[in-house]
Amino acid sequence: MKIFKKDGSHQPTKLEKRVASISTPDLVIWAENALYTIGKETTGWLKTKESVLLDEAELGAEALLAVIKELKKRANEF
C-alpha cells in the first residue's frame, strides 16, 4: 500500500478516509472504543500469548491515532 503520492505528499489510507467522513461526536466514541480494544487485546495477550491479539491491539492503536489526528485537524479549522 502506498502512503505517499509521487510528489511526496501523504496519501490517506482507507482508515483515514473513513475517519474523515465521521462526525466529531462519533469520533470521540471511536476513540473510546479503540482505547477499550487496545486494553482488552493487550490483557488477553498476557494470558494466552496469542500473537493475533497483539495484531488487534495494533489495529486499535492505528485507529486511535487516525481519530486523534482528525480531531486535531478539525480543531485547527475553528
MDAnalysis code that builds the backbone (N, CA, C; Angstrom):
import MDAnalysis as mda
import numpy as np

u = mda.Universe.empty(234, n_residues=78, atom_resindex=np.repeat(np.arange(78), 3), trajectory=True)
u.add_TopologyAttr("name", ["N", "CA", "C"] * 78)
u.add_TopologyAttr("resid", np.arange(1, 79))
u.add_TopologyAttr("resname", ["MET", "LYS", "ILE", "PHE", "LYS", "LYS", "ASP", "GLY", "SER", "HIS", "GLN", "PRO", "THR", "LYS", "LEU", "GLU", "LYS", "ARG", "VAL", "ALA", "SER", "ILE", "SER", "THR", "PRO", "ASP", "LEU", "VAL", "ILE", "TRP", "ALA", "GLU", "ASN", "ALA", "LEU", "TYR", "THR", "ILE", "GLY", "LYS", "GLU", "THR", "THR", "GLY", "TRP", "LEU", "LYS", "THR", "LYS", "GLU", "SER", "VAL", "LEU", "LEU", "ASP", "GLU", "ALA", "GLU", "LEU", "GLY", "ALA", "GLU", "ALA", "LEU", "LEU", "ALA", "VAL", "ILE", "LYS", "GLU", "LEU", "LYS", "LYS", "ARG", "ALA", "ASN", "GLU", "PHE"])
u.atoms.positions = np.array([
    [0.834, -1.163, 0.000],
    [0.000, 0.000, 0.000],
    [0.888, 1.239, 0.000],
    [0.621, 2.155, -0.896],
    [1.375, 3.402, -0.958],
    [0.795, 4.387, 0.041],
    [1.682, 5.044, 0.798],
    [1.195, 6.076, 1.703],
    [1.652, 7.474, 1.274],
    [2.413, 7.545, 0.189],
    [2.837, 8.830, -0.335],
    [2.549, 8.900, -1.827],
    [2.120, 10.061, -2.280],
    [1.913, 10.282, -3.705],
    [3.269, 10.520, -4.358],
    [3.286, 10.571, -5.682],
    [4.548, 10.762, -6.389],
    [5.237, 12.072, -6.015],
    [4.441, 13.090, -5.660],
    [5.052, 14.371, -5.298],
    [5.530, 14.394, -3.845],
    [5.404, 13.268, -3.129],
    [5.899, 13.173, -1.763],
    [4.866, 13.498, -0.698],
    [3.665, 13.928, -1.108],
    [2.646, 14.243, -0.112],
    [1.969, 12.959, 0.386],
    [1.392, 13.042, 1.557],
    [0.754, 11.881, 2.187],
    [-0.525, 11.500, 1.455],
    [-0.699, 10.213, 1.221],
    [-1.919, 9.691, 0.610],
    [-2.722, 9.018, 1.714],
    [-3.966, 9.476, 1.956],
    [-4.739, 8.908, 3.062],
    [-5.027, 7.421, 2.882],
    [-4.960, 6.686, 3.987],
    [-5.293, 5.267, 3.977],
    [-6.813, 5.115, 4.022],
    [-7.302, 3.882, 3.855],
    [-8.739, 3.636, 3.947],
    [-9.261, 4.051, 5.315],
    [-8.497, 3.744, 6.347],
    [-8.905, 4.098, 7.703],
    [-9.000, 5.617, 7.860],
    [-8.014, 6.335, 7.354],
    [-8.033, 7.795, 7.451],
    [-9.204, 8.393, 6.673],
    [-9.507, 7.818, 5.521],
    [-10.652, 8.299, 4.739],
    [-11.950, 8.061, 5.495],
    [-12.068, 6.885, 6.112],
    [-13.274, 6.552, 6.876],
    [-13.427, 7.483, 8.069],
    [-12.340, 7.725, 8.779],
    [-12.370, 8.605, 9.947],
    [-12.756, 10.026, 9.534],
    [-12.264, 10.485, 8.401],
    [-12.574, 11.841, 7.940],
    [-14.053, 12.019, 7.629],
    [-14.753, 10.926, 7.343],
    [-16.164, 11.024, 6.972],
    [-17.112, 10.920, 8.179],
    [-16.568, 10.745, 9.371],
    [-17.383, 10.553, 10.572],
    [-17.540, 11.870, 11.312],
    [-18.712, 12.074, 11.900],
    [-18.969, 13.307, 12.653],
    [-18.085, 13.365, 13.902],
    [-17.838, 14.556, 14.375],
    [-16.957, 14.749, 15.524],
    [-17.442, 14.013, 16.776],
    [-18.726, 14.108, 17.142],
    [-19.147, 13.357, 18.343],
    [-18.932, 11.846, 18.200],
    [-19.134, 11.326, 17.001],
    [-18.918, 9.896, 16.783],
    [-17.438, 9.531, 16.826],
    [-16.565, 10.474, 16.479],
    [-15.129, 10.204, 16.557],
    [-14.689, 10.010, 18.007],
    [-15.307, 10.738, 18.911],
    [-14.979, 10.568, 20.328],
    [-15.357, 9.149, 20.771],
    [-16.488, 8.665, 20.308],
    [-16.901, 7.297, 20.617],
    [-15.911, 6.307, 20.017],
    [-15.461, 6.579, 18.790],
    [-14.459, 5.712, 18.155],
    [-13.184, 5.663, 19.001],
    [-12.760, 6.818, 19.501],
    [-11.540, 6.873, 20.323],
    [-11.714, 6.023, 21.580],
    [-12.868, 6.142, 22.222],
    [-13.130, 5.357, 23.427],
    [-13.126, 3.857, 23.109],
    [-13.729, 3.488, 22.001],
    [-13.753, 2.077, 21.605],
    [-12.352, 1.564, 21.286],
    [-11.554, 2.404, 20.642],
    [-10.185, 1.998, 20.312],
    [-9.375, 1.779, 21.587],
    [-9.532, 2.661, 22.549],
    [-8.815, 2.503, 23.819],
    [-9.230, 1.211, 24.521],
    [-10.523, 0.926, 24.513],
    [-11.018, -0.306, 25.123],
    [-10.415, -1.527, 24.421],
    [-10.408, -1.496, 23.093],
    [-9.872, -2.607, 22.315],
    [-8.392, -2.824, 22.600],
    [-7.643, -1.750, 22.649],
    [-6.202, -1.858, 22.920],
    [-5.979, -2.532, 24.269],
    [-6.683, -2.072, 25.282],
    [-6.519, -2.648, 26.612],
    [-6.968, -4.096, 26.691],
    [-8.114, -4.387, 26.106],
    [-8.670, -5.745, 26.143],
    [-7.749, -6.738, 25.441],
    [-7.298, -6.381, 24.259],
    [-6.458, -7.297, 23.488],
    [-5.072, -7.465, 24.111],
    [-4.530, -6.412, 24.680],
    [-3.231, -6.499, 25.336],
    [-3.315, -7.385, 26.575],
    [-4.372, -7.197, 27.355],
    [-4.581, -8.040, 28.535],
    [-4.803, -9.489, 28.131],
    [-5.556, -9.700, 27.063],
    [-5.764, -11.056, 26.565],
    [-4.472, -11.712, 26.141],
    [-3.599, -10.924, 25.545],
    [-2.303, -11.462, 25.115],
    [-1.473, -11.909, 26.318],
    [-1.547, -11.151, 27.420],
    [-0.799, -11.537, 28.612],
    [-1.214, -12.916, 29.115],
    [-2.484, -13.234, 28.945],
    [-2.992, -14.515, 29.429],
    [-2.705, -15.671, 28.468],
    [-2.814, -15.413, 27.160],
    [-2.741, -16.501, 26.180],
    [-1.476, -16.509, 25.329],
    [-0.826, -15.391, 25.205],
    [0.356, -15.221, 24.349],
    [0.051, -15.454, 22.871],
    [-1.222, -15.283, 22.465],
    [-1.588, -15.415, 21.051],
    [-1.260, -14.115, 20.324],
    [-0.453, -14.214, 19.291],
    [0.016, -13.011, 18.594],
    [-1.112, -12.268, 17.881],
    [-2.188, -12.960, 17.534],
    [-3.308, -12.303, 16.855],
    [-3.907, -11.207, 17.744],
    [-3.829, -11.386, 19.047],
    [-4.357, -10.376, 19.960],
    [-3.528, -9.092, 19.893],
    [-2.238, -9.233, 19.709],
    [-1.390, -8.041, 19.545],
    [-1.671, -7.353, 18.215],
    [-1.996, -8.151, 17.194],
    [-2.372, -7.571, 15.904],
    [-3.628, -6.720, 16.050],
    [-4.606, -7.222, 16.806],
    [-5.847, -6.478, 17.045],
    [-5.579, -5.223, 17.858],
    [-4.694, -5.315, 18.841],
    [-4.338, -4.143, 19.640],
    [-3.656, -3.093, 18.768],
    [-2.833, -3.553, 17.844],
    [-2.151, -2.635, 16.931],
    [-3.156, -1.918, 16.028],
    [-4.147, -2.646, 15.530],
    [-5.189, -2.017, 14.712],
    [-5.947, -0.969, 15.522],
    [-6.221, -1.280, 16.774],
    [-6.885, -0.310, 17.643],
    [-6.039, 0.935, 17.831],
    [-4.742, 0.740, 17.974],
    [-3.836, 1.884, 18.138],
    [-3.779, 2.735, 16.868],
    [-3.792, 2.084, 15.713],
    [-3.798, 2.821, 14.450],
    [-5.094, 3.611, 14.300],
    [-6.201, 3.006, 14.693],
    [-7.485, 3.704, 14.627],
    [-7.486, 4.903, 15.569],
    [-6.971, 4.713, 16.771],
    [-6.912, 5.811, 17.734],
    [-6.062, 6.961, 17.201],
    [-4.922, 6.644, 16.618],
    [-4.061, 7.680, 16.049],
    [-4.774, 8.432, 14.930],
    [-5.465, 7.716, 14.064],
    [-6.198, 8.368, 12.973],
    [-7.280, 9.286, 13.516],
    [-7.980, 8.855, 14.553],
    [-9.032, 9.680, 15.153],
    [-8.437, 10.932, 15.778],
    [-7.363, 10.789, 16.525],
    [-6.732, 11.949, 17.183],
    [-6.225, 12.942, 16.147],
    [-5.607, 12.453, 15.075],
    [-5.124, 13.358, 14.025],
    [-6.284, 14.111, 13.376],
    [-7.398, 13.413, 13.138],
    [-8.568, 14.052, 12.533],
    [-9.164, 15.096, 13.475],
    [-9.231, 14.776, 14.760],
    [-9.756, 15.746, 15.727],
    [-8.858, 16.986, 15.812],
    [-7.554, 16.771, 15.777],
    [-6.617, 17.907, 15.779],
    [-6.799, 18.764, 14.541],
    [-6.988, 18.106, 13.397],
    [-7.195, 18.835, 12.140],
    [-8.458, 19.683, 12.215],
    [-9.530, 19.088, 12.751],
    [-10.785, 19.820, 12.875],
    [-10.675, 20.952, 13.886],
    [-9.931, 20.754, 14.945],
    [-9.752, 21.802, 15.960],
    [-9.020, 23.002, 15.375],
    [-8.104, 22.756, 14.451],
    [-7.355, 23.851, 13.834],
    [-8.164, 24.612, 12.811],
    [-9.298, 24.034, 12.380],
    [-10.144, 24.702, 11.389],
    [-11.001, 25.800, 12.012],
    [-11.152, 25.746, 13.341],
    [-12.013, 26.746, 14.006],
    [-11.317, 28.037, 14.226],
])
